[in-house]
Amino acid sequence: MDSDGRYQQILEASKRHPIVEGHVFKYGTAGFRMKADLLEGVTFRVGLLSSIRSRKLNSQAIGVMITASHNPAADNGVKIVDPMGEMLEQEWESLATALVNATSHEQLVELYYKLAEMQKIDLKSPAKVIYGRDTRPSGHKLASALADALEATGTELVDYKILTTPQLHYLVRATNTEGLPSSYGVVSETGYYDKLAKAFVKAMRGKRISGQLVVDCANGVGGPKLHEFLKHLPKELGFDVKVVNDDVLRPEVLNLDCGADFVKTKQRAPPNPKPQTGVRTCSFDGDADRLIYYWIDPQSGFFMLDGDRISSLAASFLGDLVERAGLKDYIRIGVVQTAYANGASTHYITQHLKLDVICTPTGVKHLHHVAQTFDIGVYFEANGHGTVLFSPDAITAFKNTEPQSPAQKDALDTLSAFVALINQTVGDALSDMLMVEVILAHKNWTLRDWAMTYADLPNRLVRVEVGNKDLFETTDAERRLSKPYGAQDEIDSEVRKYKDARAFARASGTENACRVYAEAATRSEANELADRVARIIERHGTGV
């Protein structure tokens, strides 16, 4: 105990940021996320854990992001970013949960020292944590609590203030690779903009973007950051971007009737500004890590291009480039999806593009991990969160292959530009938007052309309240129920009654509810199947 002589400092600092009693906190996919007034003590304790994590990993910088993403303005959250910009290692999620749920200040400090001892960590070694926050008013107070924990533990801290979540991930990786051959970029917000701008110009290869792009920024941090990025693009590129829903001065409008989550869940364009027919439009979410494209067709109305569509577009284009570069026999491309991916997209990728598809449980950390097993791993959740990962071997091949023709050189150069253009640490709405714009320009496609690649199967997502969500356990990447016994047999029996149908149910990670997803050949059949499966879940959820 007190191996670094800081016991009293940590104890006194903890008392300034007490935990709210009567709550059990759990580190999940989004870190800790809840009403902001519950988070001050939680954020302080996350600071303690991030300082231990940095010391455990040979003093590499750890990131902490304060955001609640697409949640309402009254919420906030805090999550830890590991050295290469990836999510916190899964085994450490339980350590974070244990530390945050310590019942007293004394117990907290004792547990802090116990964790260090268990992990064989020298608390006198250097540690570094870099952090940022979104535009929520509560962010400043939470950042102060985090800073108090870092100062009390003798940790070097860098406050980047207001950032998008992907910018923080970029800065963590750039900090830890600075001066190395694998350098990810210049360690600054400007370095992030410069890297993307140069890669965008290079990837465009003289192509022109036709028409205006309207970008809805969910009245979140993406608005001011997109404005800043556009200053880094050369005027002669002619990229006409209109930024809307970029009001960060009124906190109450954050994610309100706008943003990627609204568009995806409501299946319609934000009401403000009034949607214009035929205009190419996309939406970020509140912390700018999700992207959804859409447009209003004069005849058929609203049409959405979600994460599944972005995934298939990227996989198709990169597959063509790899073939033109003469690397098809050496570069393995794969697409990673979750059970929520539309069956038509999976069929298109496997049958038309002839690429491998792997399904993982919901949660970006699962998709990211599997995508790393490919030379080019494309992963997107249907909600618009995703990215493309390139293996070191693939990057070397793009750089060192001697082109035998101008067309091959063009393909290799474009692939190298994509490596820099795509934020490989995490889903990044700004980076992904630039990727989509490059691909559409190269293909000379409108959003209608993109939408015509395949027809989505009609689907429906239903939330079912249950007595105890823990009764429901899944297998096969959450596509089948292993418990309660007999429930999956009943679901299978219903699915067999419909054409091109599938359905699954899984427990919510945060609420006492289950999510039921169903798809079928027609809209009425998808709705009917969803209702029937929901009734099965209701019955089993009450133990009847």
MITI-787887 format. One line per 10 residues: number of its first residue (from 1); their letters; for each residue x, y, z of C-alpha. Coordinates in nm, 4 decimals, padded with zeros to 6 digits. Each point is the difference from the previous one (the first is absolute). Layout:
BEGIN
NUM	a	X/Y/Z  ... $
# end
This chain:
BEGIN
1	mdsdgryqqi	00.0000/00.0000/00.0000  00.1121/00.3546/-00.0810  00.2852/-00.1319/-00.2148  00.0274/00.3386/-00.1719  -00.0593/00.2207/00.3054  -00.3230/00.1395/-00.1482  -00.2660/-00.1750/00.2098  -00.1114/00.3167/00.1795  -00.0068/00.2119/-00.3191  -00.2206/-00.2530/-00.1800 $
11	leaskrhpiv	-00.2282/-00.0316/00.3041  -00.0463/00.3778/00.0324  -00.0597/00.0360/-00.3757  -00.2590/-00.2785/00.0088  -00.1923/00.1787/00.2754  -00.0399/00.3004/-00.2308  -00.1720/-00.2240/-00.2563  -00.2285/-00.2408/00.1886  -00.1862/-00.2791/-00.1740  -00.3826/00.0171/00.0017 $
21	eghvfkygta	-00.1208/-00.2728/00.2351  -00.2652/-00.2543/-00.0875  00.1229/-00.0637/-00.3546  00.1864/-00.2932/-00.1519  00.2234/00.1078/-00.2868  00.1164/-00.2298/-00.2811  00.2640/00.0649/-00.2656  -00.1562/-00.0900/-00.3358  00.0585/00.0553/-00.3718  -00.0405/00.3753/00.0508 $
31	gfrmkadlle	00.1986/00.0061/00.3254  -00.2128/00.1456/00.2797  -00.2983/00.1921/-00.1417  -00.2933/00.1434/00.1969  -00.1545/00.3234/00.1264  00.2825/00.2525/00.0338  -00.0728/00.0807/00.3651  00.0966/-00.3596/00.0945  00.3373/00.0130/-00.1714  00.2377/00.2253/00.1940 $
41	gvtfrvglls	00.1212/-00.2676/00.2418  -00.0003/-00.2601/-00.2776  00.2254/00.2185/-00.2173  00.2414/00.0564/00.2886  00.0332/-00.3762/00.0436  00.0471/-00.0532/-00.3739  00.2939/00.2401/00.0351  00.1530/-00.2297/00.2617  -00.0394/-00.3029/-00.2250  00.1416/00.1759/-00.3080 $
51	sirsrklnsq	00.3110/00.0961/00.1975  00.0486/-00.3669/00.1011  -00.0630/-00.1091/-00.3606  00.2698/00.2350/-00.1325  00.2535/-00.1322/00.2506  -00.0968/-00.3582/-00.0824  00.0731/00.0670/-00.3684  00.3531/00.1379/00.0455  -00.1093/00.3629/00.0451  -00.1762/00.0194/-00.3382 $
61	aigvmitash	-00.2675/00.2701/-00.0206  -00.3557/-00.1072/00.0791  -00.2991/00.2001/-00.1217  -00.3196/00.0948/00.1829  -00.2995/00.1358/-00.1934  -00.2889/00.1734/00.1754  -00.3095/-00.0344/-00.2196  -00.3456/-00.1559/-00.0191  00.0068/-00.0153/-00.3805  -00.3570/-00.0087/-00.1406 $
71	npaadngvki	-00.1682/00.0194/00.3444  -00.2027/00.3031/00.1155  00.1811/00.3092/00.1313  -00.0713/-00.0854/00.3672  00.2103/-00.3162/-00.0272  00.3753/-00.0384/-00.0092  00.2527/-00.2799/00.0054  00.3656/-00.0841/00.0471  00.2047/-00.2687/-00.1746  00.3627/-00.1059/-00.0209 $
81	vdpmgemleq	00.2006/-00.0243/-00.3227  00.2976/-00.2378/-00.0230  00.3405/00.0975/-00.1512  -00.0713/-00.0772/-00.3675  -00.3313/00.1844/00.0122  -00.2015/-00.3170/00.0606  -00.2615/-00.0667/00.2696  00.1120/-00.0947/00.3519  00.1182/-00.3628/00.0186  -00.2997/-00.2103/00.1010 $
91	eweslatalv	00.1608/-00.1531/00.3106  00.0435/00.3514/00.1404  -00.3700/00.0831/-00.0291  -00.0652/-00.2065/00.3152  00.2841/00.1821/00.1812  -00.1598/00.3336/-00.0959  -00.3365/-00.1251/00.1280  00.1517/-00.1169/00.3312  00.1880/00.3257/00.0600  -00.2991/00.2222/-00.0764 $
101	natsheqlve	-00.2280/-00.2007/00.2324  00.2262/00.0310/00.3061  -00.2379/00.1077/00.2786  00.2224/00.2375/00.1985  00.2936/00.2313/-00.0725  00.2273/-00.2181/00.2141  -00.1122/-00.3175/-00.1739  00.0584/00.1692/-00.3371  00.3602/00.0940/00.0792  00.0719/-00.3435/00.1459 $
111	lyyklaemqk	-00.1392/-00.1626/-00.3148  00.2124/00.2342/-00.2169  00.3159/-00.1235/00.1742  -00.1216/-00.3615/-00.0037  -00.0569/00.0156/-00.3779  00.3488/00.1404/-00.0505  00.1424/-00.2819/00.2106  -00.1998/-00.2683/-00.1844  00.1139/00.1388/-00.3354  00.3621/00.0299/00.1237 $
121	idlkspakvi	00.0070/00.3716/-00.0750  00.2620/00.2411/00.1318  -00.2064/00.3046/00.0994  00.3136/00.2175/-00.0005  00.0506/-00.0593/-00.3739  -00.1173/00.2722/-00.2432  -00.3573/00.0048/-00.1295  -00.1743/00.2131/-00.2625  -00.3694/00.0563/-00.0728  -00.1444/00.2211/-00.2747 $
131	ygrdtrpsgh	-00.3658/00.0938/00.0009  -00.2744/00.1970/-00.1713  -00.3727/00.0611/00.0233  -00.2956/00.0771/-00.2239  -00.2086/00.3196/00.0173  -00.2255/-00.0989/00.2927  00.0023/00.2585/00.2825  00.0670/-00.2767/00.2561  00.3274/-00.0913/-00.1744  00.2058/00.2753/00.1637 $
141	klasaladal	-00.0812/-00.1144/00.3563  00.0696/-00.3640/-00.0870  00.3321/00.0927/-00.1612  00.0962/00.1783/00.3241  -00.0773/-00.3155/00.2022  00.2125/-00.2032/-00.2414  00.2876/00.2486/00.0271  -00.0148/-00.0164/00.3828  00.0473/-00.3794/-00.0133  00.2908/00.0290/-00.2426 $
151	eatgtelvdy	00.1750/00.2682/00.2050  -00.0507/-00.1955/00.3242  00.1647/-00.3080/-00.1582  00.2938/00.1950/-00.1451  -00.1142/-00.0566/-00.3584  00.0981/00.2271/-00.2892  -00.3215/00.1338/-00.1511  -00.0864/00.1753/-00.3270  -00.3427/00.1644/-00.0302  -00.1021/00.0405/-00.3658 $
161	kilttpqlhy	-00.3297/00.1545/00.1120  -00.2796/-00.0322/-00.2596  00.0522/-00.2785/-00.2567  -00.1941/-00.2551/-00.1998  00.0422/-00.3525/00.1369  00.1978/-00.1104/-00.3119  00.2392/00.2955/00.0413  00.0825/-00.1158/00.3534  00.0634/-00.3539/-00.1285  00.2253/00.1453/-00.2732 $
171	lvratntegl	00.1966/00.2058/00.2532  00.0566/-00.3008/00.2288  00.1469/-00.2071/-00.2830  00.1986/00.2924/-00.1419  00.1477/00.0689/00.3467  00.1114/-00.3609/00.0427  00.1490/-00.0334/-00.3501  00.1693/00.3415/-00.0156  00.3490/-00.0290/-00.1491  -00.0481/-00.3661/-00.0988 $
181	pssygvvset	-00.0097/-00.1406/-00.3557  -00.3657/-00.0871/00.0751  -00.0787/00.3654/00.0882  -00.3751/00.0563/-00.0295  00.0181/00.3758/-00.0481  00.0953/00.3311/00.1577  -00.1070/00.0217/00.3659  -00.2491/00.2863/-00.0219  -00.3519/00.0738/-00.1120  00.1467/00.1839/-00.2998 $
191	gyydklakaf	00.2058/-00.3119/-00.0776  -00.3267/-00.1967/-00.0219  -00.1523/00.2492/-00.2469  00.3172/00.0186/-00.2104  00.0298/-00.3782/-00.0253  -00.3605/-00.0428/-00.1168  00.0104/00.2989/-00.2377  00.3196/-00.1139/-00.1772  -00.1240/-00.3588/-00.0259  -00.3375/00.1191/-00.1347 $
201	vkamrgkris	00.1631/00.2053/-00.2757  00.2315/-00.2902/-00.0875  -00.2811/-00.2574/00.0006  -00.2195/00.2176/-00.2242  00.2689/-00.0232/-00.2733  -00.1408/00.2987/-00.1852  -00.3610/-00.1246/00.0053  -00.2800/00.2506/00.0587  -00.2794/-00.0200/00.2556  -00.3308/00.0925/-00.1615 $
211	gqlvvdcang	-00.2661/00.1904/00.1911  -00.0232/00.1283/00.3536  00.0344/-00.2197/00.3082  -00.2138/00.0998/00.2994  00.1438/-00.1208/00.3337  -00.2235/-00.0153/00.3095  00.2292/00.0154/00.3064  -00.2616/-00.0842/00.2687  00.0713/00.3391/00.1661  00.3072/-00.1669/00.1442 $
221	vggpklhefl	00.3773/00.0280/-00.0074  00.0154/-00.1138/-00.3644  -00.1329/00.3389/-00.1154  00.2886/00.2268/00.1051  00.2544/-00.2726/-00.0812  -00.1353/-00.0480/-00.3537  00.0101/00.3786/-00.0568  00.3633/-00.0060/00.1148  00.0904/-00.2945/-00.2242  -00.1468/00.1647/-00.3118 $
231	khlpkelgfd	00.2497/00.2886/00.0402  00.2779/-00.2534/-00.0703  -00.1350/-00.0983/-00.3427  00.1212/00.1809/-00.3136  -00.2745/00.2160/-00.1556  00.0706/-00.1403/-00.3474  -00.1210/-00.3415/00.1187  -00.3520/00.1418/-00.0266  -00.1423/-00.2012/00.2903  -00.3311/00.1768/00.0702 $
241	vkvvnddvlr	-00.1042/-00.0816/00.3587  -00.2911/00.1583/00.1838  00.0176/-00.0574/00.3769  -00.3369/-00.0049/00.1822  -00.1106/-00.0751/00.3577  00.3278/00.1366/00.1330  -00.1396/00.1976/00.2966  00.2266/-00.0767/00.2969  -00.1031/00.3094/00.1977  -00.3359/-00.1458/00.1068 $
251	pevlnldcga	00.0794/-00.3280/00.1803  -00.3630/-00.1098/00.0044  -00.0078/-00.0508/-00.3801  00.2872/-00.2547/-00.0048  -00.1257/-00.3110/-00.1860  -00.3540/00.1404/00.0148  -00.1989/-00.1111/-00.3091  00.3206/-00.0191/-00.2024  00.3204/-00.1992/-00.0355  00.0865/-00.3518/-00.1153 $
261	dfvktkqrap	-00.1896/-00.1807/00.2775  -00.3207/00.1951/-00.0729  00.0225/-00.0745/-00.3735  00.0716/-00.3707/00.0529  -00.2638/-00.0676/00.2656  -00.2761/00.2265/-00.1368  00.0727/-00.0900/-00.3658  -00.0468/00.3594/-00.1105  00.1937/00.3211/-00.0540  00.0274/00.2557/00.2829 $
271	pnpkpqtgvr	-00.2882/00.2517/-00.0202  00.2384/00.2974/00.0197  00.1193/00.1396/-00.2268  -00.2835/-00.1088/-00.2303  00.1319/-00.2918/-00.2072  00.0560/00.0815/-00.3666  -00.0912/-00.2485/-00.2718  00.2926/-00.1598/-00.1810  00.2774/00.1526/00.2148  00.2804/-00.2301/00.1203 $
281	tcsfdgdadr	-00.0111/00.0113/00.3794  00.1731/-00.1719/00.2894  -00.0262/00.0124/00.3794  00.2630/-00.0274/00.2745  -00.0950/-00.0853/00.3585  00.0731/00.2160/00.3059  00.3684/-00.0973/00.0344  00.0567/-00.0546/-00.3756  00.0794/-00.3717/-00.0060  -00.3093/-00.1150/-00.1943 $
291	liyywidpqs	-00.1000/00.0797/-00.3577  -00.3244/-00.0555/-00.1931  -00.0663/00.1179/-00.3595  -00.3470/00.0666/-00.1469  -00.1989/00.1995/-00.2523  -00.3625/00.0838/-00.0799  -00.1056/-00.1467/-00.3331  -00.2702/00.1980/-00.1900  -00.1943/-00.3225/-00.0703  00.0734/-00.2500/00.2762 $
301	gffmldgdri	00.0825/00.2359/00.2898  00.2647/-00.0558/00.2691  00.2839/-00.2458/-00.0695  00.2714/-00.0808/00.2519  00.3523/-00.1359/-00.0544  00.1092/-00.1316/00.3401  00.3062/-00.1800/00.1357  -00.0777/-00.3156/-00.2015  -00.0034/00.2072/-00.3193  00.3203/00.1844/00.0871 $
311	sslaasflgd	00.1662/-00.3332/00.0768  -00.0954/-00.1575/-00.3343  00.0994/00.3167/-00.1906  00.3459/00.0047/00.1627  00.0538/-00.3743/-00.0436  -00.1004/00.0142/-00.3667  00.2282/00.2942/-00.0807  00.2996/-00.1310/00.1943  -00.0450/-00.3429/-00.1578  00.0145/00.1564/-00.3477 $
321	lveraglkdy	00.3096/00.2018/00.0927  00.1805/-00.3070/00.1364  -00.0768/-00.1880/-00.3230  00.1232/00.2903/-00.2183  00.3119/00.0246/00.2164  00.0813/-00.3642/-00.0765  -00.0239/-00.1017/00.3662  -00.3124/-00.2175/-00.0027  00.1952/-00.3181/00.0786  00.1831/00.1585/00.2944 $
331	irigvvqtay	-00.2533/00.2277/00.1716  -00.2912/-00.1611/00.1855  -00.3024/00.2287/00.0300  -00.2767/-00.0722/00.2493  -00.3170/00.1692/00.1242  -00.1111/-00.0198/00.3636  -00.3674/00.0445/00.0893  -00.2347/-00.0532/00.2939  -00.3311/-00.1856/00.0073  -00.1746/00.3331/-00.0713 $
341	angasthyit	00.1534/00.0229/-00.3497  -00.2669/-00.0292/-00.2685  00.0026/-00.3457/-00.1570  00.0024/00.1541/-00.3479  00.3307/00.1736/00.0731  00.1564/-00.3259/00.1195  -00.1231/-00.1776/-00.3149  00.1356/00.2805/-00.2234  00.3455/-00.0095/00.1618  00.0350/-00.3794/-00.0018 $
351	qhlkldvict	-00.1676/-00.0799/-00.3344  00.0694/00.3074/-00.2141  00.3246/00.1385/00.1442  00.1237/-00.3531/00.0883  00.1439/00.1166/00.3324  00.0047/-00.1688/00.3406  -00.2527/00.1217/00.2568  00.0356/-00.0748/00.3722  -00.2759/00.0749/00.2506  00.0957/00.1067/00.3530 $
361	ptgvkhlhhv	-00.1960/00.0988/00.3123  -00.1194/00.3612/00.0146  00.2607/00.2520/00.1177  00.2796/00.1671/-00.1914  00.2751/-00.1702/00.2019  -00.1150/-00.3379/-00.1376  -00.0089/00.1176/-00.3623  00.3359/00.1792/00.0274  00.1708/-00.3102/00.1383  -00.1219/-00.2248/-00.2841 $
371	aqtfdigvyf	00.0736/00.2639/-00.2682  00.3647/-00.0095/00.1123  00.0260/-00.3602/-00.1232  -00.0298/00.1129/-00.3653  00.2471/00.1945/-00.2162  -00.2864/00.2397/-00.0673  -00.2771/-00.0308/00.2576  -00.3173/00.2026/-00.0603  -00.2374/00.0266/00.2947  -00.3115/00.2077/00.0545 $
381	eanghgtvlf	-00.2955/-00.0408/00.2279  -00.3334/00.0795/-00.1651  -00.0162/00.3155/00.2180  00.2825/00.1543/-00.2049  00.2908/-00.0630/00.2369  00.2969/-00.1631/-00.1677  00.3293/00.0267/-00.1847  00.2495/-00.1907/-00.2160  00.3185/-00.1574/00.1373  00.3151/-00.0637/-00.2061 $
391	spdaitafkn	00.2607/-00.2534/00.1156  00.3713/00.0942/00.0049  00.0533/-00.2522/-00.2834  -00.2669/00.1679/-00.2138  00.1448/00.3477/00.0601  00.3481/-00.1266/-00.0953  -00.1384/-00.1618/-00.3165  -00.1678/00.3256/-00.1105  00.3244/00.1883/00.0551  00.2567/-00.2452/-00.1393 $
401	tepqspaqkd	-00.1714/-00.1696/-00.2942  00.1642/00.1082/-00.3271  -00.2797/00.1051/-00.2367  00.0104/-00.1468/-00.3515  -00.2494/00.2468/-00.1495  -00.1483/00.3466/00.0658  -00.3301/-00.1649/00.1057  00.1778/-00.2172/00.2562  00.1921/00.3006/00.1349  -00.3243/00.1958/00.0302 $
411	aldtlsafva	-00.1605/-00.2847/00.2004  00.3016/-00.0351/00.2322  00.0141/00.3762/00.0623  -00.3740/00.0123/00.0749  00.0310/-00.2901/00.2456  00.2864/00.1800/00.1794  -00.2138/00.3150/00.0173  -00.2863/-00.1997/00.1535  00.2315/-00.1265/00.2758  00.0519/00.3631/00.1074 $
421	linqtvgdal	-00.3560/00.1151/-00.0734  -00.1763/-00.2587/00.2182  00.0263/00.0363/00.3780  00.0974/-00.3558/00.0896  -00.0268/00.0511/00.3757  -00.3791/00.0236/00.0155  -00.3088/00.0918/-00.2011  00.0357/00.3655/-00.1056  -00.2930/00.1777/-00.1682  00.2224/00.2649/-00.1616 $
431	sdmlmvevil	00.2561/-00.2483/-00.1325  -00.2698/-00.2460/-00.1141  -00.1877/00.2824/-00.1767  00.3151/00.0896/-00.1946  00.0454/-00.3684/-00.0916  -00.3560/-00.0196/-00.1343  00.0421/00.3234/-00.1985  00.3228/-00.1288/-00.1591  -00.1640/-00.3289/-00.1015  -00.3087/00.1688/-00.1455 $
441	ahknwtlrdw	00.2251/00.2395/-00.1966  00.2129/-00.2849/-00.1381  -00.3091/-00.1998/-00.0997  -00.1814/00.3133/-00.1207  -00.2991/-00.1187/00.2036  -00.2953/00.1844/00.1500  -00.1587/-00.1264/00.3230  -00.2662/-00.1624/-00.2200  00.2711/-00.1971/-00.1858  00.1423/-00.1109/00.3339 $
451	amtyadlpnr	-00.3436/-00.1022/00.1260  -00.0633/-00.2127/-00.3111  00.2797/-00.2488/00.0853  -00.2502/-00.2139/00.1932  -00.3474/00.0264/00.1545  -00.0207/-00.0198/00.3794  -00.2287/-00.2652/00.1432  -00.2850/00.1634/00.1949  00.0780/-00.0176/00.3705  -00.1255/00.1071/00.3389 $
461	lvrvevgnkd	00.1632/00.0509/00.3388  -00.2198/-00.0314/00.3099  00.0797/00.0714/00.3644  -00.1657/-00.2431/00.2425  -00.0076/00.0721/00.3736  00.0658/-00.3129/00.2063  -00.0032/-00.0882/00.3679  00.3686/-00.0997/-00.0001  00.2246/00.0512/-00.3036  00.2640/-00.2307/00.1524 $
471	lfettdaerr	-00.2262/-00.2979/-00.0789  00.0992/00.0477/-00.3645  00.3372/-00.1338/-00.1165  00.1216/-00.0245/-00.3588  00.2407/-00.1969/-00.2152  00.1143/00.0112/-00.3664  00.1002/00.3712/00.0143  -00.3306/00.0866/00.1724  -00.2073/-00.1472/-00.2820  -00.1512/-00.2847/00.2060 $
481	lskpygaqde	-00.1331/-00.0282/00.3550  00.1587/-00.2710/00.2147  -00.2269/00.0950/00.2930  -00.2855/-00.0066/00.0929  -00.0291/-00.3609/-00.1171  -00.2481/-00.0499/-00.2825  -00.0225/00.3697/-00.0989  00.2276/-00.0383/-00.3037  -00.1987/-00.3028/-00.1263  -00.3154/00.2134/00.0103 $
491	idsevrkykd	00.1758/00.2842/-00.1887  00.1277/-00.2456/-00.2641  -00.3523/-00.1349/-00.0446  -00.1336/00.3516/-00.0706  00.2872/00.0890/-00.2368  -00.0719/-00.3086/-00.2154  -00.3445/00.1406/-00.0835  00.1422/00.2942/-00.2002  00.2065/00.0440/-00.3164  00.3624/00.1275/00.0281 $
501	arafarasgt	-00.0595/00.0400/00.3732  00.2176/00.0063/00.3058  -00.0488/00.1281/00.3531  00.1908/00.0133/00.3238  -00.0335/00.1364/00.3514  00.2700/00.1222/00.2364  -00.0007/00.1646/00.3420  00.0723/00.3730/00.0132  00.3351/00.0896/00.1522  -00.1417/00.2904/00.2002 $
511	enacrvyaea	-00.3763/-00.0468/00.0498  -00.2248/-00.2738/00.1384  -00.1191/-00.0783/-00.3499  00.0690/-00.2156/-00.3047  00.0471/00.1117/-00.3586  -00.1790/-00.2021/-00.2658  00.1153/00.0310/-00.3619  -00.1930/-00.1524/-00.2893  00.0271/00.0166/-00.3769  -00.1992/-00.1609/-00.2798 $
521	atrseanela	-00.0835/00.0334/-00.3700  -00.2766/00.2579/00.0548  -00.0595/00.2835/00.2452  -00.3215/-00.1531/00.1390  00.1691/-00.3381/00.0541  00.2992/00.1608/00.1779  -00.2389/00.1881/00.2311  -00.2069/-00.3110/00.0648  00.3076/-00.2134/00.0737  00.1390/00.2650/00.2381 $
531	drvariierh	-00.3304/00.0089/00.1906  -00.0128/-00.3801/00.0291  00.3592/-00.0227/00.1269  -00.0657/00.2875/00.2419  -00.2908/-00.1992/00.1492  00.2299/-00.3017/00.0446  00.2496/00.2202/00.1853  -00.2724/00.1567/00.2166  -00.1240/-00.3457/00.1001  00.3468/-00.1312/00.0875 $
541	gtgv	00.0974/00.3306/00.1637  -00.2716/-00.0397/00.2607  00.0941/-00.3626/00.0608  -00.3344/-00.1253/-00.1391 $
# end
